[in-house]
């Protein structure tokens, strides 16, 4: 007997996307003023803080949200399936390996997900 056949979870109309938006907003709040306004001045401590709170933590929140959405949509069936949720899961769970300023893979994967939805 399959483990997934034994587990029955109720469907929820509320996908957990707030964590992804929290990570995105935190990244903009921490990283934005330092890059746009030059405040605070850069040194090793500021670079470390910006890396943890402005890059790593927002990326991890978005990855966690995308993974949670993918599992809820495909494996467990706990969220009502809709193309925008699949697109959000793809956008938040994708690997970020493109150089800065180069996003054709991001554009292409999101477009493919919304068209095929």
Beta strands, then each sheet from edge to edge (+ up, - down):
end
